[in-house]
Structures are given as C-alpha cells and as structure tokens.
Amino acid sequence: MGLFARSLVFAVVALAAAAAAQAQGITATDAWVRAVPGQTSAGAYMHLRSAEGATVVGAESPAAGIVEIHEMAMEGNVMKMRAVPKLELPAGKAVELKPGGYHVMLMDLKAPLKKGETVPIRLKVRGKSGQTQDFEVKAEVRDATAGGPSKH
C-alpha cells in the first residue's frame, strides 16, 4: 500500500472515530489542568455533556504514565480522594469535573507541565449502544493558583 493510500485509510479511520464521538453527542468545554511546580501529578478539570447519555470508563494521556477518574468526597471530617471505575454522563445534563469533586488525575507525569501548554486527554466513553469510543480533550495548563476556566 502506497503512502497516499495509507494516509487516506488513516484519514477515513480518524473521521469515523470523530463521527462516532459526535454520534454519541459528547462535548467537553472549559478543559484545563492545574500545574504545580515539582509535582509528579496534576488534576484535569472540564465540563462534559452527552446528548444521549454515556459513561466515561477510562482515560489516558501521553503526558502521564497513569490516568484515572477520581472523586473527592468528605468521609467523616476528612476529605478523601479515590479512583472511580466510571463516571456517568446523564443525557442532556452537564457534569462538572472540578477541584474538590470529580476530576481526571494525571499521575507519573512524563515531563513538568508548563503554563500555556496543551495536554491531550483521551477519554474512553461507552455510549448507550454499549460500544466504547475514544473522545479527545485538549486541556490548557494553568498555574497552581488557577481555580477554574479562564475568562479570556
């Protein structure tokens, strides 16, 4: 197979994956990562919405060795963080991943994150049909004092 044919096959596969994500009606907005100098982990935050309803069942990123969906919750008088196996996206409702709540945890960072960079995060999303698709999110790196989406 020639270079042009391979490129064409790759383009068709990429378009099919994008169409499948769109078919599930998934959107991500206000995606950002909190960079803390000297840390080997970082939290990623965003708003997710699924038109039809879906479930996030995993995540990965080339920026980190381990990527998990985490939840922060009060247990007694102590705030605890734990990995969750899935995150439900009810049909038509926004789900906010934010500091102190659900978030994507990037662990074993492969390089320090710098303010202004973009971190690609691939969410594994299972739709109502039961089929799992990848959904790519580009998250802007903000400094440690960041508390939410930028207003620019």
C-alpha positions in Angstrom: 0.0 0.0 0.0 1.4 3.4 -1.0 1.9 6.4 1.2 -1.2 8.1 -0.3 -3.4 5.0 0.3 -2.2 4.7 3.9 -2.8 8.3 4.5 -6.3 8.0 3.0 -7.1 5.0 5.2 -5.8 6.8 8.3 -8.0 9.9 7.4 -11.1 7.7 7.0 -10.5 5.9 10.3 -9.9 9.2 12.1 -13.1 10.7 10.6 -15.1 7.6 11.6 -13.8 7.9 15.2 -14.7 11.6 15.2 -18.2 10.8 13.8 -18.7 8.1 16.4 -17.9 10.6 19.2 -20.3 13.1 17.6 -22.9 10.4 17.2 -22.8 9.9 21.0 -23.2 13.7 21.3 -20.3 14.2 23.7 -18.9 17.7 24.3 -16.2 18.9 26.6 -15.8 22.6 27.4 -13.5 24.7 29.7 -10.9 21.9 29.9 -7.8 22.8 32.0 -5.0 21.2 34.0 -3.6 22.6 37.3 0.2 22.6 37.1 2.0 22.6 40.4 5.8 23.0 40.1 7.7 20.0 41.3 4.7 17.7 41.5 4.6 14.4 39.6 0.8 14.5 39.3 -1.9 17.0 38.2 -5.6 17.3 38.1 -7.6 18.0 34.9 -11.0 19.7 35.0 -13.7 20.3 32.5 -17.5 20.3 31.8 -18.7 17.2 30.0 -22.1 16.7 28.3 -23.7 13.8 26.5 -26.8 14.4 24.4 -27.8 10.7 24.6 -26.2 9.7 27.9 -22.9 7.9 28.2 -20.3 6.6 30.7 -16.7 7.6 31.0 -15.0 4.2 31.6 -11.3 5.2 31.4 -8.8 7.8 30.3 -5.2 8.1 29.1 -2.8 10.8 28.1 0.7 10.8 26.5 1.6 13.3 29.3 1.2 10.8 32.1 2.0 7.2 32.9 -1.3 6.7 34.8 -4.6 8.5 34.2 -7.7 7.8 36.3 -11.0 9.4 37.0 -11.1 10.4 40.7 -13.6 11.7 43.1 -13.0 13.9 46.2 -15.6 13.3 49.0 -15.9 14.0 52.7 -15.6 10.9 54.8 -16.4 12.0 58.4 -14.3 15.2 58.8 -11.7 14.2 56.2 -11.6 15.0 52.5 -10.5 11.8 50.7 -9.7 11.2 47.0 -10.4 7.9 45.4 -10.3 6.4 41.9 -13.7 5.6 40.4 -14.3 2.9 37.8 -16.7 5.0 35.8 -18.4 8.4 35.6 -22.0 8.6 34.4 -22.9 11.4 31.9 -26.7 11.6 32.1 -28.4 12.6 28.9 -28.5 16.3 28.3 -27.0 17.2 31.7 -23.6 18.9 32.2 -21.2 17.1 34.5 -18.6 19.3 36.0 -15.2 18.0 36.8 -13.7 20.5 39.3 -11.3 20.9 42.2 -12.8 19.2 45.2 -15.1 16.9 43.1 -14.7 14.6 40.2 -11.6 15.2 38.1 -9.1 13.4 35.8 -5.9 12.6 37.7 -2.7 12.6 35.7 -0.1 10.7 37.6 3.6 9.8 36.9 3.9 12.9 34.7 6.5 12.3 31.9 7.6 16.0 32.0 6.8 19.1 34.0 3.7 20.9 32.8 4.2 24.5 31.8 1.5 27.2 31.9 0.1 27.8 28.4 0.8 24.3 27.1 -2.0 22.0 26.0 -2.4 18.4 27.4 -4.2 15.9 25.3 -6.5 13.6 27.3 -8.3 10.7 25.6 -11.5 9.7 27.5 -12.9 6.2 26.9 -16.6 6.7 26.6 -19.2 4.0 26.4 -22.4 5.0 24.7 -26.0 3.7 25.1 -25.2 1.1 22.5 -22.6 -0.4 24.7 -19.8 0.5 22.2 -16.7 2.3 23.6 -15.2 5.1 21.7 -12.3 7.5 22.4 -13.1 11.2 22.9 -10.1 13.6 22.7 -10.0 16.6 25.0 -7.3 19.3 24.8 -6.8 20.8 28.3 -4.9 24.1 28.8 -2.2 24.1 31.5 -2.8 26.8 34.2 -0.7 27.6 37.2 -1.2 26.3 40.8 -3.4 29.3 41.7 -5.9 28.6 39.0 -9.4 27.9 40.2 -11.4 27.4 37.1 -11.9 28.3 33.5 -10.1 31.4 32.2 -12.2 34.4 31.2 -10.4 35.4 28.0 
